[in-house]
Amino acid sequence: TYTLCLLRNGSAETVDLNGGYVYNSLFQTANRNLKTVLRGNHHYYILPYSSRQILSYYYPKNAKMEELLPQEDSAMVRVKHDGSSFIVKPISDEIISVYDSKTKELLFEQTYDDYMDDFLFVGKEEQYIALCFTSKIVFIDSSTGETVQTIESGNITSVKKIVYQEQSQLLFLFHLDGIHIYDTNIPA
């Protein structure tokens, strides 16, 4: 009843075939301009435009996956592009926990007063985490959890991370009254 759509911009979306709902991106491929996607042997094989490399994506299946995220409730997870750390946010809570991927040790945990609509690793080398609340965006250091910048932003309706090459990362926040664009390298 579900299908996985890999879009030309490199994002992977889940579509509920019964209700026609499109869910947030499951992951972002390393390349931003896809030419061909093939599926086989539980892998997705991707050929980007102007590339001689074929990328392979798959869901890892091993005993440590359940051990990695012992959650009693449903959780949202974001993994740093280099795989060094990951964020866990229980759906019903206003808390995020950031873990080291290799050691499974908790790096830090933060609790907030407001519900987070989304959270993403952003910036060059993904040194920040953007926490998107209904009326503000908070940038925190991805290794310490310290607040770097808080920006009031109005009523957010959706968030889209756009990467132009590796140096320029922009975060688009869509509102009822327009769009705010953030340079996540600064962040501003």
URKAPE-V605565 format. One record per pair of residues at least 12 apart in sequence whose C-alpha atoms are under 8 Angstrom apart, sorted by the first residue. I is the first residue (numbers start at 1). GAP is how many residues later the second one is. Records with the same first field share a line. If there is no record, write none. Layout:
I: GAP  GAP
This chain:
1: 15  16  17
2: 12  13  14  15  16
3: 12  13  14
6: 31
7: 27
8: 24  25  26  27
9: 22  23  24  25
10: 18  19  20  21  22  23  24
11: 14  15  16  17  18  21
12: 13  14  15  16  17
13: 12  13  14
14: 12
31: 17
32: 16  131
33: 15  16
34: 12  13  14  15
35: 12  13  14
36: 12
42: 16  17
43: 13  14  15  16
44: 12  13  14
45: 12
68: 36
71: 19
73: 17  18  19
74: 16  17  18
75: 13  14  15  16
76: 12  13  14  15
77: 12
78: 41  42  43
79: 42
80: 41  46
81: 45
83: 18
84: 16  17  18
85: 13  14  15  16  17
86: 12  13  14  15
87: 12
93: 22
94: 17  18  19  20  21  22
95: 14  15  16  17
96: 13  14  15
97: 12  13
107: 36  37
108: 35  36  37
109: 36
110: 35
114: 19
115: 18  19
116: 15  16  17  18
117: 14  15  16  17
118: 13  14  15  41
119: 12  13
121: 21
122: 47  62  63
123: 45  46  60  61  62  63  64
124: 42  43  44  45  60  61
126: 16
127: 14  15  16
128: 12  13  14  56
129: 12  13
132: 27
133: 23
134: 20  21  22  23
135: 17  18  19  20  21
136: 14  15  16  17  18
137: 13  14  15  16
138: 12  13
139: 48
149: 38  39
153: 27
154: 21
155: 20  21
156: 17  18  19  20
157: 16  17  18  19
158: 15  16  17
159: 12  13  14  15
160: 12  13
168: 15  16  17
169: 14  15  16
170: 12  13  14
171: 12  13
